[in-house]
Amino acid sequence: MPPARVDPARPLLLGADLEPLRECVRAAAEEVLAQFPTVGDRETQAVVDGWVDQLADLLREIDATATELALRVPS
């Protein structure tokens, strides 16, 4: 079976859609870090801090990956 035909405008749409994603995850990472909760218990706080850091790192990685992809997609 031959490969499906790809609309040449489709990659351009993907590139345009990546910018709002990048802005959203960048802002979300900063917002997560700004809302660092304090729970009082030291052990619980360490777990919460770890989860918040992981979430911020994940959002930053999504931003970085979207940025790399945007550079590869023709605009």
MARMARVEX-938440 format. One line per 8 residues: their letters; for each residue x, y, z of N, C-alpha, C. Coordinates in Angstrom, 2 decimals. Example, Ala and Ser with C-alpha at 12.3 -4.5 7.8 and 13.67 -1.06 7.14 Angstrom:
! MARMARVEX-938440
AS) 13.19 -5.69 7.80 12.30 -4.50 7.80 13.20 -3.30 7.80 | 12.85 -2.25 7.08 13.67 -1.06 7.14 12.90 0.03 7.87
***
This chain:
! MARMARVEX-938440
MPPARVDP) 0.85 -1.17 0.00 0.00 0.00 0.00 0.90 1.24 0.00 | 0.67 2.17 -0.90 1.51 3.37 -0.95 1.25 4.27 0.27 | 2.26 5.04 0.66 2.07 5.93 1.81 1.01 7.00 1.50 | 0.35 7.45 2.54 -0.66 8.49 2.38 0.00 9.80 1.97 | -0.70 10.55 1.15 -0.20 11.85 0.70 -0.31 12.84 1.87 | 0.75 13.59 2.09 0.77 14.59 3.16 0.54 15.97 2.56 | -0.41 16.67 3.12 -0.70 18.04 2.69 0.50 18.92 3.04 | 1.10 19.63 2.07 2.29 20.43 2.35 2.05 21.55 3.37
ARPLLLGA) 0.81 21.96 3.55 0.52 23.02 4.52 0.46 22.48 5.95 | 0.34 21.19 6.10 0.20 20.60 7.44 1.39 20.87 8.35 | 2.64 20.71 7.89 3.76 21.05 8.77 3.77 22.52 9.20 | 3.31 23.40 8.33 3.24 24.82 8.69 2.26 25.04 9.82 | 1.16 24.31 9.80 0.18 24.42 10.87 0.76 23.89 12.18 | 1.53 22.83 12.10 2.16 22.28 13.29 3.11 23.30 13.90 | 3.91 23.94 13.09 4.82 24.96 13.59 4.09 26.10 14.27 | 2.97 26.50 13.71 2.18 27.58 14.30 1.54 27.13 15.61
DLEPLREC) 1.17 25.87 15.70 0.55 25.35 16.92 1.54 25.14 18.05 | 2.81 25.01 17.74 3.80 24.78 18.78 4.06 26.01 19.64 | 3.94 27.19 19.10 4.23 28.39 19.87 3.30 28.57 21.07 | 1.98 28.43 20.90 1.12 28.54 22.09 1.42 27.45 23.12 | 1.77 26.25 22.67 2.15 25.19 23.59 3.38 25.58 24.39 | 4.36 26.10 23.69 5.60 26.51 24.36 5.33 27.59 25.39 | 4.55 28.59 25.02 4.23 29.67 25.95 3.48 29.15 27.18 | 2.56 28.23 26.95 1.74 27.69 28.03 2.59 26.89 29.02
VRAAAEEV) 3.42 25.98 28.52 4.21 25.16 29.45 5.30 25.97 30.13 | 5.83 26.97 29.45 6.83 27.84 30.08 6.21 28.60 31.25 | 5.02 29.16 31.02 4.33 29.88 32.09 3.89 28.95 33.20 | 3.46 27.75 32.84 3.02 26.78 33.85 4.18 26.36 34.75 | 5.37 26.17 34.18 6.53 25.79 35.00 6.84 26.87 36.02 | 6.79 28.12 35.60 7.06 29.21 36.52 5.96 29.33 37.58 | 4.72 29.12 37.16 3.60 29.20 38.10 3.67 28.09 39.14 | 4.03 26.90 38.71 4.17 25.78 39.65 5.21 26.11 40.71
LAQFPTVG) 6.34 26.64 40.28 7.39 26.96 41.24 7.00 28.13 42.14 | 6.20 29.04 41.64 5.76 30.18 42.45 4.74 29.76 43.51 | 4.05 28.66 43.28 3.01 28.20 44.19 3.51 27.06 45.08 | 4.78 27.04 45.37 5.37 25.97 46.17 4.62 25.84 47.49 | 3.90 24.73 47.72 3.14 24.58 48.95 4.03 24.24 50.14 | 3.62 24.70 51.31 4.31 24.38 52.55 3.37 23.52 53.38 | 3.82 22.31 53.74 2.95 21.39 54.46 3.30 21.27 55.94 | 4.47 21.71 56.35 4.82 21.68 57.77 5.67 20.49 58.17
DRETQAVV) 5.26 19.29 57.84 6.02 18.10 58.18 7.22 17.97 57.26 | 8.40 17.76 57.85 9.64 17.77 57.06 9.67 16.67 56.01 | 9.29 15.45 56.36 9.34 14.34 55.41 8.32 14.54 54.29 | 7.13 14.96 54.67 6.09 15.22 53.66 6.51 16.37 52.76 | 7.12 17.39 53.36 7.57 18.54 52.57 8.61 18.13 51.54 | 9.51 17.22 51.92 10.54 16.75 50.98 9.90 16.04 49.79 | 8.86 15.25 50.06 8.17 14.54 48.97 7.45 15.55 48.08 | 6.74 16.49 48.69 6.02 17.51 47.91 7.01 18.33 47.08
DGWVDQLA) 8.11 18.74 47.68 9.13 19.51 46.95 9.65 18.72 45.74 | 9.87 17.43 45.94 10.35 16.59 44.84 9.35 16.51 43.70 | 8.07 16.36 44.05 7.03 16.29 43.03 6.90 17.61 42.28 | 6.97 18.71 43.00 6.86 20.03 42.36 8.05 20.24 41.42 | 9.25 19.88 41.87 10.43 20.00 41.02 10.30 19.13 39.77 | 9.81 17.91 39.94 9.64 17.02 38.79 8.63 17.58 37.79 | 7.54 18.14 38.31 6.54 18.72 37.43 7.11 19.91 36.66 | 7.84 20.77 37.35 8.46 21.92 36.68 9.47 21.45 35.63
DLLREIDA) 10.27 20.43 35.97 11.24 19.88 35.01 10.54 19.29 33.79 | 9.43 18.58 34.02 8.68 18.00 32.91 8.15 19.10 31.98 | 7.59 20.14 32.56 7.08 21.24 31.74 8.20 21.93 30.97 | 9.34 22.09 31.59 10.49 22.69 30.88 10.96 21.79 29.74 | 10.92 20.48 29.96 11.34 19.54 28.91 10.37 19.57 27.74 | 9.08 19.70 28.03 8.10 19.83 26.95 8.39 21.09 26.14 | 8.71 22.19 26.83 9.06 23.44 26.15 10.29 23.25 25.27 | 11.31 22.60 25.81 12.55 22.40 25.06 12.31 21.52 23.83
TATELALR) 11.54 20.46 24.00 11.25 19.57 22.88 10.42 20.27 21.81 | 9.44 21.04 22.24 8.62 21.79 21.27 9.47 22.82 20.54 | 10.41 23.43 21.24 11.31 24.40 20.60 12.17 23.72 19.55 | 12.74 22.56 19.88 13.56 21.82 18.92 12.74 21.42 17.70 | 11.53 20.95 17.95 10.66 20.55 16.86 10.29 21.74 15.98 | 10.01 22.86 16.59 9.65 24.07 15.84 10.80 24.52 14.92 | 12.02 24.31 15.35 13.17 24.67 14.53 13.30 23.75 13.31 | 12.81 22.54 13.41 12.91 21.57 12.32 11.76 21.67 11.31
VPS) 10.65 22.25 11.77 9.47 22.35 10.91 9.58 23.63 10.08 | 9.40 23.52 8.77 9.47 24.74 7.96 8.38 25.73 8.36 | 8.76 26.99 8.33 7.76 28.01 8.69 7.45 28.92 7.52
***
